[in-house]
């Protein structure tokens, strides 16, 4: 007997910025992820966080991720040096934010308001 796959439905939402197409991901009739450019693997991480494991069927393309936990280990890399390519996912270190400014970059001081 075949194991039933969990299903997600991926909906296109907008095209913007360097990443291009963005998506909304639905799972069991509710929004799982509101806004992402990497829907399959982000959905795998969100499902693993909820304790959902096993096979994953993606409705948008009909692709099947054989194992949610394995899918959670991957991401799409696309930047000015490479991509798009699928690579191992690594979370950002806690002390860094995804939009952090490089350490060597000098920022201009904030403008002051003269109320005089």
DSSP file (Angstrom, degrees, kcal/mol; ACC not computed):
  #  RESIDUE AA STRUCTURE BP1 BP2  ACC     N-H-->O    O-->H-N    N-H-->O    O-->H-N    TCO  KAPPA ALPHA  PHI   PSI    X-CA   Y-CA   Z-CA
    1    1 A X              0   0    0      0, 0.0     2,-0.1     0, 0.0     0, 0.0   0.000 360.0 360.0 360.0 132.3    0.0    0.0    0.0
    2    2 A X        -     0   0    0      1,-0.1     2,-0.4     3,-0.0     3,-0.0  -0.418 360.0-115.7 -72.7 143.6    1.4    3.4   -1.0
    3    3 A X        -     0   0    0     -2,-0.1     2,-0.2     1,-0.1    -1,-0.1  -0.654  32.9-116.5 -78.7 131.3    2.1    6.0    1.7
    4    4 A X        -     0   0    0     -2,-0.4    51,-0.4     1,-0.1     2,-0.3  -0.493  28.0-134.6 -70.8 134.0   -0.1    9.1    1.4
    5    5 A X        -     0   0    0     -2,-0.2    51,-0.2    49,-0.1     2,-0.2  -0.641  14.1-118.8 -87.6 145.0    1.8   12.3    0.7
    6    6 A X  E     -a   56   0A   0     49,-2.8    51,-3.6    -2,-0.3     2,-0.4  -0.557  35.7-139.3 -72.3 148.5    1.1   15.5    2.5
    7    7 A X  E     -a   57   0A   0     49,-0.2    21,-0.6    -2,-0.2     2,-0.4  -0.929  21.0-175.4-120.2 138.8    0.0   18.2    0.0
    8    8 A X  E     -aB  58  27A   0     49,-2.4    51,-2.7    -2,-0.4     2,-0.5  -0.941  16.0-145.4-120.9 151.7    0.8   21.8   -0.3
    9    9 A X  E     - B   0  26A   0     17,-2.1    17,-2.8    -2,-0.4     2,-0.5  -0.979  12.2-153.8-116.2 124.9   -0.7   24.2   -2.8
   10   10 A X  E     - B   0  25A   0     -2,-0.5     2,-0.4    15,-0.2    15,-0.2  -0.880  10.2-169.4-104.9 124.8    1.6   26.9   -4.1
   11   11 A X  E     - B   0  24A   0     13,-3.1    13,-2.7    -2,-0.5     2,-0.2  -0.936  21.5-126.8-114.1 130.0    0.0   30.2   -5.3
   12   12 A X  E     + B   0  23A   0     -2,-0.4    11,-0.3    11,-0.2     3,-0.1  -0.540  32.6 170.1 -72.4 142.1    1.9   32.9   -7.2
   13   13 A X  E     -     0   0A   0      9,-2.6     2,-0.3     1,-0.4    10,-0.2   0.741  49.7 -20.9-120.3 -51.6    1.5   36.3   -5.6
   14   14 A X  E     - B   0  22A   0      8,-0.7     8,-3.1     2,-0.1     2,-0.5  -0.980  43.3-128.3-157.6 164.7    3.8   38.9   -7.1
   15   15 A X  E     + B   0  21A   0     -2,-0.3     2,-0.3     6,-0.2     6,-0.2  -0.993  46.5 141.1-120.2 125.9    7.0   39.6   -9.0
   16   16 A X  E  >  - B   0  20A   0      4,-2.5     4,-1.4    -2,-0.5     3,-0.3  -0.994  40.4  -5.3-161.4 156.1    9.4   42.0   -7.4
   17   17 A X  T  4 S-     0   0    0     -2,-0.3     3,-0.5     1,-0.2    -1,-0.1   0.054 103.7 -40.3  58.4-163.1   13.0   42.9   -6.7
   18   18 A X  T  4 S+     0   0    0      1,-0.2    -1,-0.2     2,-0.0     0, 0.0   0.752 132.9  60.7 -69.5 -26.3   16.0   40.8   -7.6
   19   19 A X  T  4 S-     0   0    0     -3,-0.3     2,-0.6     1,-0.2    -1,-0.2   0.756  86.1-162.9 -78.1 -25.0   14.3   37.5   -6.6
   20   20 A X  E  <  +B   16   0A   0     -4,-1.4    -4,-2.5    -3,-0.5    -1,-0.2  -0.689  54.8  42.9  85.4-121.9   11.5   37.8   -9.1
   21   21 A X  E     -B   15   0A   0     -2,-0.6     2,-0.3    -6,-0.2    -6,-0.2  -0.393  64.5-165.3 -71.1 135.2    8.4   35.6   -8.5
   22   22 A X  E     -B   14   0A   0     -8,-3.1    -9,-2.6    -2,-0.1    -8,-0.7  -0.835   6.2-160.2-116.7 159.0    7.0   35.3   -5.0
   23   23 A X  E     -BC  12  36A   0     13,-3.2    13,-1.8    -2,-0.3     2,-0.4  -0.908  17.9-139.8-138.9 159.2    4.5   32.7   -3.7
   24   24 A X  E     -B   11   0A   0    -13,-2.7   -13,-3.1    -2,-0.3     2,-0.5  -0.965  24.3-147.9-116.0 138.3    2.0   31.9   -0.9
   25   25 A X  E     -BC  10  33A   0      8,-2.9     7,-3.1    -2,-0.4     8,-1.7  -0.934   9.2-163.3-115.7 129.2    2.0   28.3    0.4
   26   26 A X  E     -BC   9  31A   0    -17,-2.8   -17,-2.1    -2,-0.5     2,-0.4  -0.865   6.9-177.9-109.3 143.0   -1.2   26.6    1.6
   27   27 A X  E >  S-BC   8  30A   0      3,-3.0     3,-1.6    -2,-0.4   -19,-0.1  -0.976  70.6 -12.3-141.9 126.3   -1.4   23.4    3.7
   28   28 A X  T 3  S-     0   0    0    -21,-0.6     3,-0.1    -2,-0.4   -20,-0.1   0.870 129.5 -50.8  51.3  44.0   -4.5   21.7    4.9
   29   29 A X  T 3  S+     0   0    0      1,-0.2     2,-0.3     0, 0.0    -1,-0.3   0.477 121.7  90.4  80.8   3.0   -6.7   24.6    3.9
   30   30 A X  E <  S-C   27   0A   0     -3,-1.6    -3,-3.0     0, 0.0     2,-0.5  -0.886  85.9 -94.0-128.2 160.1   -4.7   27.3    5.7
   31   31 A X  E     +C   26   0A   0     -2,-0.3    -5,-0.3    -5,-0.2     3,-0.2  -0.619  35.8 177.3 -74.2 122.1   -1.8   29.6    4.7
   32   32 A X  E    S+     0   0A   0     -7,-3.1     2,-0.4    -2,-0.5    -6,-0.2   0.852  76.5  14.4 -89.1 -44.3    1.5   27.9    5.8
   33   33 A X  E     -C   25   0A   0     -8,-1.7    -8,-2.9     1,-0.1    -1,-0.4  -0.991  63.1-163.5-134.9 124.5    3.8   30.6    4.4
   34   34 A X  E    S+     0   0A   0     -2,-0.4     2,-0.3     1,-0.3    -1,-0.1   0.874  77.0  11.8 -75.1 -38.8    2.4   34.0    3.3
   35   35 A X  E    S+     0   0A   0    -11,-0.1     2,-0.3   -13,-0.0    -1,-0.3  -0.924  72.6 138.2-151.6 115.5    5.4   35.3    1.2
   36   36 A X  E     -C   23   0A   0    -13,-1.8   -13,-3.2    -2,-0.3     3,-0.2  -0.992  39.6-153.7-154.3 152.6    8.4   33.4   -0.1
   37   37 A X  S    S+     0   0    0     -2,-0.3     2,-0.2   -15,-0.2   -16,-0.1   0.445  99.7  51.1-101.4  -4.1   10.5   33.1   -3.3
   38   38 A X     >  +     0   0    0      1,-0.1     4,-1.9   -15,-0.1     5,-0.3  -0.610  69.5 165.6-130.4  68.4   11.5   29.5   -2.4
   39   39 A X  H  >  +     0   0    0     -3,-0.2     4,-2.1    -2,-0.2     5,-0.2   0.839  64.4  50.4 -67.1 -41.1    8.2   27.8   -1.7
   40   40 A X  H  > S+     0   0    0      2,-0.2     4,-1.9     1,-0.2    -1,-0.2   0.963 118.0  35.6 -64.9 -52.7    9.0   24.1   -1.7
   41   41 A X  H  > S+     0   0    0      2,-0.2     4,-2.0     1,-0.2    -1,-0.2   0.866 117.1  52.6 -73.3 -35.5   12.0   24.1    0.6
   42   42 A X  H  X S+     0   0    0     -4,-1.9     4,-2.4     2,-0.2    -1,-0.2   0.904 109.3  51.7 -62.6 -39.5   10.6   26.8    2.9
   43   43 A X  H  X S+     0   0    0     -4,-2.1     4,-2.7    -5,-0.3    -2,-0.2   0.901 106.3  53.9 -63.1 -40.4    7.4   24.7    3.2
   44   44 A X  H  X S+     0   0    0     -4,-1.9     4,-2.6     1,-0.2    28,-0.2   0.926 110.0  46.7 -59.4 -44.6    9.5   21.7    4.2
   45   45 A X  H  X S+     0   0    0     -4,-2.0     4,-2.1     1,-0.2    -2,-0.2   0.908 112.9  49.3 -64.4 -41.1   11.2   23.7    7.0
   46   46 A X  H  X S+     0   0    0     -4,-2.4     4,-0.9     2,-0.2    -2,-0.2   0.895 113.0  47.3 -65.0 -39.1    7.8   25.0    8.1
   47   47 A X  H ><>S+     0   0    0     -4,-2.7     5,-2.9     2,-0.2     3,-0.6   0.912 110.0  51.2 -69.6 -42.6    6.3   21.5    8.1
   48   48 A X  H ><5S+     0   0    0     -4,-2.6     3,-1.7     1,-0.2    -1,-0.2   0.906 106.2  56.4 -59.3 -40.4    9.2   20.0   10.0
   49   49 A X  H 3<5S+     0   0    0     -4,-2.1    -1,-0.2     1,-0.3    -2,-0.2   0.790 108.2  48.4 -61.4 -27.3    8.9   22.8   12.6
   50   50 A X  T <<5S-     0   0    0     -4,-0.9    -1,-0.3    -3,-0.6    -2,-0.2   0.404 123.3-106.6 -90.8   0.9    5.2   21.6   13.1
   51   51 A X  T < 5S+     0   0    0     -3,-1.7     2,-0.5    -4,-0.3    -3,-0.2   0.622  72.5 143.2  84.4  13.3    6.3   18.0   13.4
   52   52 A X      < +     0   0    0     -5,-2.9    -1,-0.3    -6,-0.1     2,-0.3  -0.775  19.9 161.7 -90.6 125.7    5.0   17.0    9.9
   53   53 A X        +     0   0    0     -2,-0.5     2,-0.3    -3,-0.1   -47,-0.0  -0.835  24.3  62.2-134.5 172.6    7.2   14.4    8.1
   54   54 A X  S    S-     0   0    0     -2,-0.3    14,-3.3   -49,-0.1    15,-0.2  -0.812  89.2  -9.0 113.4-153.4    7.0   12.0    5.2
   55   55 A X        -     0   0    0    -51,-0.4   -49,-2.8    -2,-0.3     2,-0.4  -0.526  57.6-153.6 -83.9 150.0    6.3   12.6    1.5
   56   56 A X  E     -aD   6  65A   0      9,-2.8     9,-3.2   -51,-0.2     2,-0.5  -0.990   3.5-160.9-128.3 127.9    5.3   16.0    0.2
   57   57 A X  E     -aD   7  64A   0    -51,-3.6   -49,-2.4    -2,-0.4     2,-0.6  -0.924   9.4-150.6-106.8 130.2    3.3   16.6   -3.0
   58   58 A X  E  >  -a    8   0A   0      5,-3.1     4,-1.8    -2,-0.5     5,-0.3  -0.892   3.7-163.0-101.5 116.0    3.5   20.0   -4.5
   59   59 A X  T  4 S+     0   0    0    -51,-2.7   -50,-0.2    -2,-0.6    -1,-0.2   0.860  80.5  65.4 -68.6 -37.0    0.2   20.9   -6.4
   60   60 A X  T  4 S+     0   0    0    -52,-0.3    -1,-0.2     1,-0.2   -51,-0.1   0.890 124.6  10.2 -55.8 -44.4    1.6   23.8   -8.4
   61   61 A X  T  4 S-     0   0    0     -3,-0.3    -1,-0.2     2,-0.1    -2,-0.2   0.510  96.1-119.8-115.2  -7.8    4.0   21.7  -10.4
   62   62 A X     <  +     0   0    0     -4,-1.8    -3,-0.2     1,-0.3     2,-0.1   0.533  64.0 145.8  77.4   4.8    3.0   18.1   -9.6
   63   63 A X        -     0   0    0     -5,-0.3    -5,-3.1    -6,-0.1     2,-0.5  -0.411  39.5-145.2 -71.4 151.9    6.5   17.5   -8.2
   64   64 A X  E     -D   57   0A   0     -7,-0.2     2,-0.7    -3,-0.1    -7,-0.2  -0.984   3.8-148.0-119.5 127.3    6.8   15.2   -5.2
   65   65 A X  E     -D   56   0A   0     -9,-3.2    -9,-2.8    -2,-0.5     3,-0.1  -0.851  15.8-146.8 -87.9 116.3    9.4   15.8   -2.5
   66   66 A X  S    S+     0   0    0     -2,-0.7     2,-0.3     1,-0.2    -1,-0.1   0.798  80.2  15.3 -58.8 -30.2   10.2   12.2   -1.5
   67   67 A X     >  -     0   0    0    -12,-0.1     4,-2.5     1,-0.1   -12,-0.2  -0.951  61.4-150.4-150.2 124.0   10.9   13.2    2.2
   68   68 A X  H  > S+     0   0    0    -14,-3.3     4,-2.0    -2,-0.3   -20,-0.2   0.905 100.7  52.2 -61.5 -44.1   10.0   16.5    4.0
   69   69 A X  H  4 S+     0   0    0      1,-0.2     4,-0.4     2,-0.2    -1,-0.2   0.884 111.5  47.2 -63.1 -37.3   12.9   16.3    6.4
   70   70 A X  H >4 S+     0   0    0      1,-0.2     3,-1.4     2,-0.2    -1,-0.2   0.914 110.7  52.1 -67.9 -42.5   15.3   15.8    3.4
   71   71 A X  H >< S+     0   0    0     -4,-2.5     3,-1.6     1,-0.3    -2,-0.2   0.825 100.3  63.0 -61.8 -32.1   13.7   18.7    1.6
   72   72 A X  T 3< S+     0   0    0     -4,-2.0    -1,-0.3     1,-0.3    -2,-0.2   0.669  94.3  63.7 -67.2 -15.7   14.1   21.0    4.6
   73   73 A X  T <  S+     0   0    0     -3,-1.4    16,-2.8    -4,-0.4     2,-0.3   0.426  97.5  69.5 -86.6   0.9   17.9   20.6    4.2
   74   74 A X  E <   +E   88   0B   0     -3,-1.6     2,-0.3    14,-0.3    14,-0.2  -0.800  51.6 173.5-122.9 159.3   17.9   22.3    0.8
   75   75 A X  E     -E   87   0B   0     12,-2.4    12,-2.5    -2,-0.3     2,-0.5  -0.952  34.5-105.9-151.3 168.3   17.5   25.8   -0.6
   76   76 A X  E     -E   86   0B   0     -2,-0.3     2,-0.5    10,-0.2    10,-0.2  -0.900  29.4-158.5-101.4 127.7   17.8   27.7   -3.9
   77   77 A X  E     +E   85   0B   0      8,-3.2     8,-1.9    -2,-0.5     7,-0.5  -0.922  20.9 160.7-107.3 127.6   20.8   30.0   -4.2
   78   78 A X  E     +E   83   0B   0     -2,-0.5     5,-0.2     6,-0.2     2,-0.2  -0.890  15.8 127.0-148.5 114.2   20.6   32.8   -6.8
   79   79 A X  S    S-     0   0    0      3,-3.0     3,-0.1    -2,-0.3    -2,-0.0  -0.786  73.1 -72.0-149.1-168.4   22.9   35.8   -6.6
   80   80 A X  S    S+     0   0    0     -2,-0.2     3,-0.1     1,-0.2     0, 0.0   0.602 128.6  43.5 -72.9  -8.9   25.3   37.8   -8.8
   81   81 A X  S    S-     0   0    0      1,-0.3     2,-0.3     0, 0.0    -1,-0.2   0.675 123.3  -3.1-107.7 -23.1   27.9   35.1   -8.5
   82   82 A X  S    S-     0   0    0     -3,-0.1    -3,-3.0     3,-0.0    -1,-0.3  -0.987  74.0 -42.2-159.7 165.3   25.9   31.9   -9.0
   83   83 A X  E     -E   78   0B   0      1,-0.3    -5,-0.2    -2,-0.3     2,-0.1  -0.233  41.6-111.2 104.0 174.7   22.5   30.3   -9.5
   84   84 A X  E    S+     0   0B   0     -7,-0.5     2,-0.3    -2,-0.1    -1,-0.3   0.416  77.3 139.9 -71.5 137.7   19.9   29.5   -9.6
   85   85 A X  E     -E   77   0B   0     -8,-1.9    -8,-3.2    -3,-0.1     2,-0.5  -0.992  52.7-117.8-146.0 146.1   21.3   26.3   -8.0
   86   86 A X  E     +E   76   0B   0     -2,-0.3     2,-0.3   -10,-0.2   -10,-0.2  -0.761  44.0 164.1 -88.4 127.8   20.0   24.0   -5.3
   87   87 A X  E     -E   75   0B   0    -12,-2.5   -12,-2.4    -2,-0.5     2,-0.1  -0.880  45.4 -75.0-136.7 166.5   22.4   23.8   -2.3
   88   88 A X  E     -E   74   0B   0     -2,-0.3     2,-0.3   -14,-0.2   -14,-0.3  -0.414  52.3-122.1 -61.3 137.0   22.4   22.7    1.3
   89   89 A X        -     0   0    0    -16,-2.8     2,-0.4    -2,-0.1    -1,-0.1  -0.662  29.1-176.4 -84.7 136.8   20.5   25.1    3.5
   90   90 A X        -     0   0    0     -2,-0.3     3,-0.1     3,-0.0   -17,-0.0  -0.994  24.3-125.9-131.7 126.5   22.2   26.7    6.5
   91   91 A X        -     0   0    0     -2,-0.4     2,-0.1     1,-0.1     3,-0.1  -0.342  35.0 -99.5 -67.6 152.8   20.4   29.0    8.9
   92   92 A X        -     0   0    0      1,-0.1    -1,-0.1     2,-0.1     6,-0.1  -0.470  46.7 -98.3 -66.3 142.1   21.9   32.4    9.5
   93   93 A X    >   -     0   0    0      1,-0.1     3,-2.2    -2,-0.1    -1,-0.1  -0.307  35.2-112.9 -57.7 148.8   24.0   32.6   12.7
   94   94 A X  T 3  S+     0   0    0      1,-0.3    -1,-0.1    -3,-0.1    -2,-0.1   0.793 115.9  57.2 -57.8 -29.2   21.9   34.1   15.5
   95   95 A X  T 3  S+     0   0    0      2,-0.0     2,-0.4     0, 0.0    -1,-0.3   0.525 102.5  66.3 -82.6  -3.6   24.1   37.2   15.6
   96   96 A X    <   -     0   0    0     -3,-2.2     2,-0.3     4,-0.0    -4,-0.0  -0.891  67.8-149.8-116.8 148.9   23.4   38.0   11.9
   97   97 A X    >   -     0   0    0     -2,-0.4     3,-2.0     4,-0.1    -4,-0.1  -0.827  30.7-113.4-108.0 153.7   20.3   39.0   10.2
   98   98 A X  T 3  S+     0   0    0     -2,-0.3    -1,-0.1     1,-0.3    -2,-0.0   0.811 119.3  41.7 -56.3 -30.3   19.6   38.1    6.5
   99   99 A X  T 3  S+     0   0    0      2,-0.0    -1,-0.3    -3,-0.0    -3,-0.0   0.101  86.9 144.4-103.5  21.5   19.8   41.8    5.5
  100  100 A X    <   -     0   0    0     -3,-2.0     2,-0.3     1,-0.1     3,-0.1  -0.234  53.1-116.3 -63.7 149.2   22.8   42.6    7.7
  101  101 A X        -     0   0    0      1,-0.1    -1,-0.1     2,-0.1    -4,-0.1  -0.681  40.2 -98.0 -82.5 136.8   25.3   45.1    6.5
  102  102 A X    >   -     0   0    0     -2,-0.3     3,-1.6     1,-0.1    -1,-0.1  -0.233  31.5-118.8 -54.9 145.1   28.8   43.6    5.9
  103  103 A X  T 3  S+     0   0    0      1,-0.3    -1,-0.1    -3,-0.1    -2,-0.1   0.812 109.9  54.1 -57.8 -34.7   31.2   44.2    8.9
  104  104 A X  T 3  S+     0   0    0      2,-0.1     2,-0.4     0, 0.0    -1,-0.3   0.540  84.9 103.8 -80.0  -6.2   33.7   46.2    6.8
  105  105 A X    <   -     0   0    0     -3,-1.6     2,-0.5     1,-0.0    -4,-0.1  -0.626  63.5-143.7 -84.9 131.3   31.1   48.7    5.5
  106  106 A X        -     0   0    0     -2,-0.4     2,-0.3     0, 0.0    -2,-0.1  -0.803  14.6-151.3 -93.8 129.0   31.1   52.2    7.0
  107  107 A X        -     0   0    0     -2,-0.5     2,-0.1    -6,-0.0     3,-0.1  -0.762  18.7-113.2-100.1 145.6   27.7   53.7    7.4
  108  108 A X        -     0   0    0     -2,-0.3     3,-0.1     1,-0.1    -1,-0.0  -0.468  42.8-100.5 -69.7 146.0   27.0   57.4    7.4
  109  109 A X        -     0   0    0     -2,-0.1    -1,-0.1     1,-0.1     3,-0.1  -0.304  44.9 -93.2 -66.0 154.5   25.7   58.8   10.7
  110  110 A X        -     0   0    0      1,-0.1     2,-0.2    -3,-0.1    -1,-0.1  -0.369  46.1-104.5 -65.7 145.8   22.0   59.4   11.1
  111  111 A X        -     0   0    0     -3,-0.1     2,-0.2    -2,-0.1    -1,-0.1  -0.503  33.1-138.0 -73.9 139.0   20.9   62.9   10.3
  112  112 A X        -     0   0    0     -2,-0.2     2,-0.6    -3,-0.1    -1,-0.1  -0.620  10.0-127.5 -93.2 156.9   20.0   65.1   13.2
  113  113 A X        -     0   0    0     -2,-0.2     2,-0.8     2,-0.0    -2,-0.0  -0.921  12.9-148.9-107.4 121.4   17.1   67.4   13.3
  114  114 A X        +     0   0    0     -2,-0.6    -2,-0.0     1,-0.1     0, 0.0  -0.796  17.8 177.4 -89.3 110.3   17.8   71.0   14.3
  115  115 A X              0   0    0     -2,-0.8    -1,-0.1     1,-0.2    -2,-0.0   0.254 360.0 360.0 -96.9  12.2   14.7   72.3   16.1
  116  116 A X              0   0    0      0, 0.0    -1,-0.2     0, 0.0    -2,-0.0   0.439 360.0 360.0 -79.2 360.0   16.2   75.7   16.8
